Each structure stands twice: as C-alpha cells, then as structure tokens.
Amino acid sequence: MRRALDVVLALAVLLGAWQLAASVAASAVLPPPAAVLRWIGAALVSGDLVAHVASSLLRVLHGLAVAALFAIPLAFLLAPAFRAGSALVTVLELLRPIPPIAWIPLAVLWFGVGDGAAVFIVAIAAFFPMFTATYAGLRAIPPIYLRVARNFGAAPLVLATEVLLPAIRAPLLAGLRIAVGVGWASVIAAEMIAARSGLGYAIQLDRIMLDFEGILGGMIAIGVIGFGSNTALARLASRADVPATGATGEASP
C-alpha cells in the first residue's frame, strides 16, 4: 500500500509539472496531459496503438529468443575452457562496447528494412547481458559441486539440469532482466530507421507530421510497457534471490 501511494504521489507530481510546463509553453509544442490522454484513448479505440505495440513486442521477443539461443549455449561451452575460451571471451569483450544502434546500417544492408533488421538489433543488444551473466555465473560455481556430482556418477545432462542451471538461476535472471531493458530500448531506435511499423516507427512518423500528442503518447506507451516488463521480471528475480537491478543494469537503491 505504501509503495502504491508513493507511485500515485510521484505520478501526481509529474502530471502537475507537465501541466504547468504546458501552460507556459505553446500547446502545439507541448500538449497538456489531458490532450495526450485523449490521443491515447483514440489510438486505442482505432487499434493503431495496439498494432504498433504488438509489432514492437514481437520483435523484442524474437530478438531475445535469438540472443538466448546463442548466448547461453556459448557461455556453457566457454566457461569450462581455459586458453581458447579466454581468447574468444576477449573478442566478445571487444565487441560488447559497440552500441546496438551502431549496427543499424549493417542490419539494413543485410536484412533490409523490416522485421529482420529490428530483430537483429535486439538480438545484438540482448546477447551480451545474457552471455556475460551466464558465463560469470558458471565460472563462479564452486568446483566442489562438480566433483561431488561426478563422484556420484551424474551424467552430463543431469549435471547440467540438476547442478549447473540451479546454481546460475540468479545471475541468469539478472542478465535476462538487463537484456529485456536494453532490447526494448534498442527496438525503438531500430524501428525509427529500419522498420515500417512499431512504436519507434510511429514516433518518427509523428515527428515528421509535427504531431506532438502522438510523440508523447508513443513515449508514454514505451514507458508503461517497459515499467511493466521490468516489474514482472523483478518479482521473478526476487524469488530467485537476484539483487535488484534497473532496466539499464544499474543497481537500484
């Protein structure tokens, strides 16, 4: 209840500041909250907002699946390795600082304008948090766990499902939470350049049309969906005793 009251108070302050700023600025430049809410209601009724949200969500889910398909098995493959594994991890560390949006020109050349380019950008953005979290979790497992399992004759499949996966559940969920955050941010950037649907595309189109209500409405939709997904993953992570982290990967106070 206290947290709910804090959220309501924060929203009231935000809306009050927004209304005050809108009253000072021209309404064509900064529409008041009521006008943006009316735009959101109309967009929901017409189905346009729902269609763009669905396109963005599908791309994020597809990109996360592709990232997990490569990141998690690669971490399992490299974690037990020594010299060769360390060399490949070094190469990945050289690629990790490259912002996902820097890959957009190549994504457009490789996949064209559409779902393929946006999914690729999300996969690139989500790959590194997933790989890093899984790799670090596997490397942190005490060797005694593995020796005991092998002494009891555990098969490789049993070792993976009964020892390794439970031991890395917490870092894996933390990496997934970060991956969802960066993936969601990356798909919006990719859709502004390399897509013909989605919230990023809608905001870019509204910018061209000087529709400030549409721009702010799309931004609100992005914030609500991001907040909802982050909250859901935070609750899931708390059950696995994962330290609280924000959508950008920074520790929450």
ABEGO torsion letter per residue (X at the ends): XAAAAAAAAAAAAAAAAAAAAAAABBAAABBBAAAAAAAAAAAAAAGAAAAAAAAAAAAAAAAAAAAAAAAAAAAAAAAABBAAAAAAAAAAAAAAABBAAAAAAAAAAAAEBEAAAAAAAAAAAAAAAAAAAAAAAAAABBAAAAAAAAAAGBBAAAAAAAAAAAAAAAAAAAAAAAAAAAAAAAAAAAAAAABABEAAAAAAAAAAAGBAAAAAAAAAAAAAAAAAAAAAAAAAAAAAGBBBBBAAGBBBX
